[in-house]
Amino acid sequence: MSTSPRLSRAVEPVLRYFLYAFLSVVFLLPFVWMVLGSVREESEIHGLMFPFTLHTIWPVNWTLKSYLDIYGISAEGQAGGLMFQVGLRNSAIIAVAVVSCSLVFNTMAAYFFARLPFPGKKYLFAYVVATFLLPFEVTVVPLYLVVNQLDLQNTLWALIVPFYSSPFIVFMLTQFLGGIPKELDEAATVDGANYWQILWRVIFPNALPALTTAALIEFQFIWNLFYWPLIAVSKLDLQVIQVMIASQTTDRQIYWGRTFAGLVSAVVPVVVLFLFCQRFYFRGAVLSGMK
Amino acid sequence: MSAVPAVGRRSGARVLTLQRRRYLIAFLFVLPALVNFAIFRYIPIVMAARASLYDYSLLGGFGDFVGLKNYLRAFDDDLFWTSLKVSVEFVLMKVPAQIVFSLLLALFVSRELRGMGFVRTVIFIPVVTSIVAAAVLWGMMYNKDQGLIQSLLGIFGVPHTAFISNPTLALPAIVVMMVWKEVGFSTIIFVAGLKNIPQMFYEAAAIDGAGRVRQFFAITLPLLRPVTLFVVVTQTISAFQVFVPVYVMTQGGPAFATNALVYYIYQNGFQYNDMGFATAMSFVGLVILVLMSIGQFRLLRGDVEY
C-alpha cells in the first residue's frame, strides 16, 4: 500500500486469481484424480500415468466397473469377497444411532447445566470439562479393556455405546442454551409445563441452529472414525467403510480403480453434507476454537 | 435457585422435600451423560493404570501382579524411545508448518472479495474428509512407480523419488499430507480471530503511516496471540497422537522412521497381544499429554487481552 497504489491495484486481481487457481489445484487435484480414477479402466490408470498429459487424469474410456466390483455386483467382485455395501450400511447404522442419541442425551445434559437448579452444579461441569484433558488415541487401548469387560467387543454396540454422549458437544450446547432468554422457560412454567416439556417444546425449537451444528460435527466424527472400529470390531460383516478402504489398499494394492471407488464411497457423504451446510461447519470449527 | 430457602422454617420440611424432588428430577437430565463419561472416559484410565501393573491379557484378564515391570521394560526399550522421538519430531515439523500456512491463508481468505467463499470451501474439503481416506489417497500419490506426484514431478524432469519408502523422507511426507488435510481447520479459526480485531486499530496505524507489513507485526500478530496459542495447544496434542497415516502408509517403517508412539502401542497391544506393556506405554503417553495440556491451558488462561 505504501509503494504505488495504482500499480498494486492493477496487479492485485491478477495475482489473486493466480492464487485461487493454485490453491484449487493443491487442494482439489487429489480428489479429482480419485473421482475420475474410479470411473475409468484399471489399465488406463497405470498406462497413461507417464508422461503427464491430460489423460493422466481424464479418462479415455469411462466405466463403472470398479464400483460393480467393490459392491460385489460383478463376478470378479464376488469372487474377491468384496462387499463395500456392508461397510456403508454399518457406518450408516452407527452414524444414525450416535447422532440421535447424542442429540437427546447431550441436549438434556446441556439443558441441566444451562438452566436447571442443582447444588454444586459447577463441580459437575468441571467433571465434564476435565475430560478434555484425556486424549483420545492414547486412551483407545484402555477403552478397549472396558468394552472387553462389558463384552461388547465385536458388536455394533461397541461402536455406538461409548459415543452416546460427548463432553465437547455438552460443553458447546451449554454455552448456546445459556443464551436463550430465561423468560421463555418462566412463561412455560407459569403455564404448568415441567422440565421435560420445557426442554422439548421451548428450548429445542429455539436451539435448532446449534443442534444442527452439533449433529453435523457428531456425524463427521463418527463416520470418519477409524482407530476405534479397527480394534473394537474384527468380524468382516461388522466392518465400517473407513476400515474397509484401509484393508483394501494394504492387502490388494494392485486394483487402484477399486480403491478409488471405495474412497469415493467413504468420502462422498461427508463432503456432500459439508457443501450443503457449510456455514454450520465453519461455525462448528470456530466454536471448537473458542473452548 | 435461592428463592426457595427464603420461605422460612415453618413449612421447611415440605419445601425441602419439594426441592429435593426438583433436584432429583434435574439430576436425571444429566445422569446419562455423567454415566457415559465415567464408564468410557474415566474408568478406562483407572483400568489401564491397574492393568499396567499386571500381566494382563485380553482373554485371561488380570494375571500375576508384576509391579512396575511393564514400565521398566518400556524405559529399557529402544523402540519405545524411538517412538517418543518420532512423535515429537512429527509435532515439531507439523505444528509450525501448519501455523505458518494457515496464518498466511487466513490473511488471504479473510478479505471479503469475490471468490473468497469458494477458496474457503476448497481448503475445507480435506478437513471433512476422513484421515484414512486422505492417507490412502496420498499413499497412492506418493507411490514410487505409479504415483501422481511422480508424474507431476516428471514435468520438471525430476526422476522417480521414493517418499514413503525412504527413511529420511517418510515422516516429512506424512507431515505434508497431514498439513494439507488440516490446514483449512486452523485457517477458519484464524479467520474468526482476524475478524475480532477492531478495524480502528488499522485505521489509526494507517494514519500514523504504518505500512501493511508493519501493521501485521504491530497489530495483527500480537492480537492473534490467544488464538495462535489455542491452535498450537490443540494441534500439538493431536499431532503427538498421530496414528492413522502411519498405519495406512508406512506401518512404522522404513527402519522405524515413522514408528510413532500410538502406532507402537497398537502393535504391542493388538498384534503382539502384550496388553500390560501396551497399557503401561499408553499411561506414559497419557501423563505426557495431560501435563502438556495443563501447562498450556495455564499459558492460555493468563492471556486474554484486548
Interface residues (C-beta under 8 A of the other chain):
Chain A: M1 S2 R16 Y17 L19 Y20 L23 S24 V26 F27 L28 L29 P30 F31 W33 M34 I45 H46 M49 F50 P51 F52 T56 F105 N106 M108 A109 Y111 F112 F113 L116 P117 F118 P119 L124 Y127 V128 T131 F132 L133 L134 P135 F136 E137 V138 T139 V140 V141 P142 L143 Y144 L145 V146 N148 Q149 V161 P162 Y164 S165 P167 V170 N194 Y195 L199 Q220 W223 N224 F226 Y227 L230 I231 Q242 V243 I245 A246 T249 T250 W256 T259 L263 A266 V267 V270 V271 L273 F274 L275 Q278 Y281 F282 A285 V286 S288 G289
Chain B: M1 R22 Y23 I25 A26 F27 F29 V30 P32 A33 L34 N36 F37 I39 F40 R41 Y42 I43 P44 I45 M47 A48 A51 Y56 L58 L105 F108 L113 G115 F118 V119 R120 T121 V122 I123 F124 I125 P126 V127 V128 T129 S130 I131 V132 A133 A135 V136 L137 W138 G139 M140 M141 Q146 L148 Q150 S151 L152 G154 I155 W180 G184 F185 I188 I189 A192 G193 G211 R212 V227 F230 V231 I237 F240 Q241 F243 V244 Y247 V248 L261 V262 I265 Y266 G269 F270 M275 A278 T279 S282 G285 L286 L289 V290 S293 I294
